[in-house]
């Protein structure tokens, strides 16, 4: 099984006798459980041998509806395929925990999932910049007629730089505005030069700042496609959850 830890990064482990010993593991190795884990390692092996696990938070709400289950599956799959084995650092762990806590409290919305994806890109060193055109460096106001997504540049091209023959996903002005505001929430929630602590509450305070609801289906669809395109080059393998995520 694969686990994401705060101190050791992503680890692959084996729990010998887990089915026979309910005392050692109980339900702690079920999907989406937040646990405290004791494990040992053997020299020359990357495999961790799990000794004991205690549930900190079961997050039972994540399996209470199909929408929550699909969204939580997407979150853990993105975290898995954006990270390398034993890549130490707590930022990705903090983002995943905050996202699952958010889903535990409320049904998934498009803003929550896009913020999570953008935060994962940021903590992995691939954070996009939607504040200026990657072609001419014009500021955000240059996108008042929409923009083209520029995946290689990690941002947007204004209509003047993109030109009529440009490729890349075309985003309307409302979608560009939402991307700009979502990355603003990511910047507020993640550690930065003036604050070295993670703030999951600020990161996922979408009810107060932004909601992408079903009444704005075009915007939600454009944002989903845009962020998926930005993530795709950095994945170890394609995301299987994307097909299931089309309705969220």
N, C-alpha and C positions, 0 to 999 in steps of 0.2 A: 504494500500500500504506500501511497505518497502522502507526505505530511508537510505542511508549511509551518516552520517554527520561528519564533522571534529572535533567537540567538544563533541558530545554526543554519538558517535558510531552509531550502527545500531538501528533505531527506526521504529516502526510500527505506522502508522498514518491513520486517517480518515479525509477526506475533505468533510464536510457536505455542500450540496448545490453547489458543484463544477460545476455541469453541468448547473446550472441556473445562476451562477455568473462568467461570463467571466472576469469581472474587477478584481476579487480577484486572479484568478489563470491563466486565459488565457490558453496558451499551456504549462505552466510551469510544469504540472504534467505528461507530456508525457514521454515515455521511453527514457532513456539516457540523459535527460536534466540536466544541471548543474545549480543549483538554489540557491538563498538566501531565506531562509524559516523562517517565523514567525509561532510559534505554542504554544499551552498552554497544560498543563498537569493537571490531576485531582489526588488528593491524593488517593493512594491505587489502581491506575490504571496504567498499562504500556502503555496504548494507548495514542498517542499524537493527539491532535485536531488541524488540520492545519488551520491557519487563513489567511495567505497571502503568495504568492510565486512570486518571480521575477526571470526571466531567466538571468543568467550570461553568459552562453554559450549554445546555442541550440544543437551543435554538429550534425547538419543536415547531415553531410557527413557519419555518421554511418549507415544511412539507404539508402545510395545512391547505394549500391551494396549488393548482397546477402552475399558475403564473409565478408564484413565489419559488416553487421548486425549479422551474425552468431558469428563472433569473439567477438563483443561487448556483445552479449548475454552471451557468455561463461565467459567473464570477470566479469560481474555483478553477474552471478550465482556462480562462485567460491568465490567471495567476500562475498556473502550472506551465503553460506554454510560452509565457514571457520570461520565465526564470530558469536559471541553470542549477544543476545539483550543487548543493553546499555553497551557494552564493550568499555570503553572510551580509546581513543588513536588515534592519527592522522596518524600513519604510513600507515595503510591499506588504509585509505582515500587517502593519497598522491599517493600511488602506483596505485590505481584505476584511479584517475584523470589523472595521467601521461600516463597510458596505453590507455585510451580513447582519450586523446589528440593526441597520436601517431597514432591511427587508423583514427582519423579525417584528418590527414595530408597525410596518405598513405594507400594503400591496405595492409591487414594483411600479415605478413610473419611468418614462423615458429619460427624464432628467437625472434620476438616480443612477441609471446604468451608464449614461454618457459621462457623467462626472467620474464614476469609477474607472471607466476605460481611459479617460484623459489623465486621471491621477496615476494610473499604472504606467502610462507612457512617460509621465513626468518623473516619477521615481526611478524609472529604468534608464533615464537619460535621453529620452526621445520626445520630450514635451514639445508640442507644436506652438507656434506663435501666430495668433490671428490678429495681432494689433497693427501690423504693417503688411504691405504687399511685399512678397519675397522677390519680386522683379525690380520695382523702382523705389521701394522703401517708403512709399506714400503711407500716411497714417490711416487709421481705421475709417475715417470719413470717405476714403476712396472707394469703399465697398458699398456705397449707397445704392448702386444699381446691381448688386450681387457680385459674385466672384467665382473663380474656378479654383478647385482644390489642386494644390501642387504637392503631391505626396513626397517626392524627392526632396523638396525644399522645406517640408514640414510646416506648411502654411497655405496662404491663399494668393492668387494673382488677381489684381484688379482688372476691370474690363478692358482698360487701355493696354495693359501688358499681355493679357491673354489673347486678345485679337479674335476674329471670327473663326479661325481655323484651329484654335487651341483644343487640346484634349483635356481630360480631367473632368470630374464631376462638377456640374454647374449648380451653384447654390444661390438661392434667392436672398434678398436683403434681410428678411426675417431670420433665415437660417444662419446667416453670417452673424447677425446680432446675438442670437442664442449661443453660438460657439464662443463668441467673445466673452459673454457673461459667464458661461460655464467654466472657461479657463480662468476667469477671475475668481470664482469660488474655489477652484483647485489651488490657486496661488495663495488664497487666504488660509486654507486648511493645512497645507503642507509646510514642513519646516523651511525656513528661509534665512537670509542673512541677519534679520533682526529677531527671529524667534526660532529656537532650536527644538521646539516641541510640536508634536502632531496634534491637530485639533479636528477630530472626526465630526464633532457637532457643527463646526463652521463649514466643513467640506460638504456635508449632506443637508444643509439647511435650505433645501429647495422649496419648501412650502412658503418660506418667507421671501425668497428672491426670484424664483423662476419655476414655472411648471409648463411642461410640454404635453398638453392633453390631446385627447382624440379629436378635438375640434380643430387642431392644427396638424392634421395628418401629414400634409406635405412637408411641413417643417420637421416633424418627427422622423419621417422617412429619410429626408436628406441628411439629417444629423447622424442617423444610424449608419447609413452608407458611407458618409464621410469619415467617421471615426473608425469604422471597420477597415477602411482603406488605409488609414494611417497606421493601424496596428498590424495589418497583415504582413508587411515586410520583416517584422521583428519576431514573428512566431516560429517556434520549432517545427510546427506542423499545423495544418488548417484547423480552424475551430469547427467542431461538429455541432456546437450549440447555436450557430448563427441561423440555421434553417428554422429552428424552433423559436428564435427570438424575433421573427419578422412581425409578430403581432404586438410587441412591446416597445 
